[in-house]
Amino acid sequence: MKYAQNCSIKNHDILGEVILNKPEIDPNHIVVFTGAGISADQLATFTDDNGLWLKYRVEEVSSAHALKAYPEKVIDFYNFRKQEVLSAHPNPAHIAIAELEKKYRVSVVTSNVDNLHERAGSTQVYHVHGSLFEARHLESDISFSIGDRLYSLENNERPHVVLYGEQVPNLYEVKKLFQTASKVLIVGTSLTVKPVCNLPKYARGRAEKILVSKHVNKRPYGFEFIPLDAIIAVPLIVKRWLNQH
């Protein structure tokens, strides 16, 4: 995962080759793409005034190099984050997104590693940066569930999350979700972290597209921009979409 101030896309990038024959849009399909800002009322984000990267050096707690050089720091950092998540609860934005499933097929794509979408009731959640509720052995790519317990080096395990310097897997499937959605809602992301910041560019031109975020690096083309807190804006958008159906 590479942090970038400018998120650009080439004709052929890590997301896979651009599909010339685009799939049909499903009028009943909604994609919701969320970042840390959706939970900012309870969990620390990364780059805000009180963000995590002001308190921690990313290269020491959340990078592929750190996992080899300072494994204890990495495990402690992600156990700290998991404890915060366990004490948090789905907020009105998470709950509203889950309610969309009453009338739509909803794909939630999130760069967050918490389980707040699942706890709110969303059933199709794609964690592009992994999950704090899964682990894998240090020399393996196969993940397994660990539930609510914390990570332990004694078990020869690491968090199943994408660290800086690691590749983001399985984005091809996620890209196809954007291409078939009739509505795309982006919530709480500044769209700065490659390669997932490119995903909104796969939303179709005739899809309804909304971006809810207090901070954004560059607004994706064709998106209505709403610079409000997620817990305020998202329930209103969901109510409107449910009434349309």
Buried (B, 14 or more C-beta within 10 A) or exposed (E): BEEEEEBEBEEEBBBEEBEEEEEEBBEEBBBBBBBBBBBBEBBBBBBBEEBBBEEBEBBBBBBBEBBEEBEEBBBBBBBBBBEBBEEBEBBBBBBBBBBBBEBBBBBBBBBBBBBBBBBBEBEBBBBBBBBBBBBBEEEEEEBEEBEEEBBEEEEEBBBBBBBBBBEBEEBEEBBBBBBBBBBBBBBBBBBBBBBBBBBBBBBBEEBBBBBBBBBBBEBBEBBEEBEEBBBEBBBEBBEEBBEEE
